[in-house]
Amino acid sequence: MAGGGGTTGGGAQTEIGLAVTKLSGGRYENITATTRLATLLPELGKQIAQSQARQSHQFRVTYERPANAKIEARIGASVSRQATVILTLDGHMP
């Protein structure tokens, strides 16, 4: 999600920021005044908290067909809790 203003002021840096935002699916903020941080940081905190709440009950299920198709497929499931936390802007697992 891109936010903020256009591509004025900073030229190359702004263009790079916008390109990285587009490639990563991230968020770009063109901050022109330091006072914007006072409102931006709580907005980001709220967005992160909402994403975490949605993602805390999501699980990824992956099935891979056996390489030898003649073997009867057996399906099993397990749950592992890894220490790595992945958050996305829309609250869905990547």
C-alpha positions as CSV (number, residue, x, y, z in Angstrom):
1,M,0.0,0.0,0.0
2,A,1.6,3.3,-1.0
3,G,0.8,6.4,0.9
4,G,2.1,9.9,1.2
5,G,2.7,12.3,-1.6
6,G,4.0,12.2,-5.1
7,T,7.6,11.9,-6.3
8,T,8.8,15.5,-5.6
9,G,11.7,16.2,-3.3
10,G,14.4,13.6,-3.1
11,G,14.1,12.5,-6.7
12,A,16.1,9.3,-6.9
13,Q,15.5,8.3,-3.3
14,T,11.8,8.7,-3.8
15,E,11.8,6.7,-7.0
16,I,13.8,3.9,-5.3
17,G,11.4,3.9,-2.3
18,L,8.4,3.6,-4.6
19,A,10.0,0.8,-6.6
20,V,10.8,-1.2,-3.5
21,T,7.3,-0.6,-2.2
22,K,5.8,-1.9,-5.4
23,L,8.1,-5.0,-5.5
24,S,7.6,-5.9,-1.8
25,G,3.9,-5.0,-1.5
26,G,5.0,-2.7,1.4
27,R,4.1,0.8,2.3
28,Y,5.7,4.0,1.4
29,E,5.3,7.3,3.3
30,N,6.6,10.5,1.9
31,I,7.2,12.4,5.2
32,T,7.7,16.1,4.6
33,A,7.4,17.2,8.3
34,T,8.7,15.7,11.4
35,T,5.3,16.2,13.1
36,R,3.9,13.5,10.7
37,L,5.8,10.9,12.7
38,A,3.6,11.6,15.8
39,T,0.6,10.5,13.9
40,L,2.2,7.9,11.6
41,L,3.7,5.7,14.3
42,P,0.4,5.0,16.1
43,E,-1.2,4.3,12.7
44,L,1.5,1.7,12.0
45,G,1.2,0.2,15.4
46,K,-2.6,-0.2,15.0
47,Q,-2.1,-1.8,11.6
48,I,0.5,-4.2,12.9
49,A,-1.7,-5.2,15.9
50,Q,-4.7,-5.8,13.6
51,S,-2.5,-8.0,11.3
52,Q,-1.2,-10.0,14.2
53,A,-4.7,-10.6,15.5
54,R,-5.9,-11.9,12.1
55,Q,-2.8,-14.0,11.6
56,S,-2.6,-15.6,15.0
57,H,-5.2,-18.2,14.1
58,Q,-4.1,-18.9,10.5
59,F,-2.2,-22.1,9.5
60,R,-0.6,-23.0,6.2
61,V,-1.5,-26.5,4.9
62,T,0.7,-27.9,2.1
63,Y,0.3,-31.2,0.3
64,E,3.0,-32.6,-1.9
65,R,2.2,-35.5,-4.2
66,P,4.6,-38.4,-3.9
67,A,7.3,-38.6,-6.6
68,N,6.3,-42.2,-7.4
69,A,2.7,-42.1,-8.4
70,K,2.3,-45.9,-8.0
71,I,2.7,-45.5,-4.2
72,E,-0.5,-45.0,-2.4
73,A,-0.7,-41.5,-1.0
74,R,-0.9,-41.1,2.7
75,I,-1.8,-37.8,4.2
76,G,-0.8,-36.7,7.6
77,A,-0.9,-33.4,9.5
78,S,1.1,-31.8,12.3
79,V,1.4,-28.4,13.8
80,S,4.6,-26.7,14.7
81,R,5.0,-23.3,16.3
82,Q,8.1,-21.6,15.0
83,A,9.7,-18.6,16.7
84,T,9.6,-16.7,13.4
85,V,6.7,-14.3,13.0
86,I,5.5,-13.2,9.6
87,L,3.1,-10.2,9.3
88,T,1.6,-8.9,6.2
89,L,-0.3,-5.6,5.6
90,D,-3.6,-7.3,4.8
91,G,-3.4,-9.8,7.7
92,H,-3.1,-12.9,5.5
93,M,-0.2,-15.3,5.4
94,P,2.1,-14.8,2.4
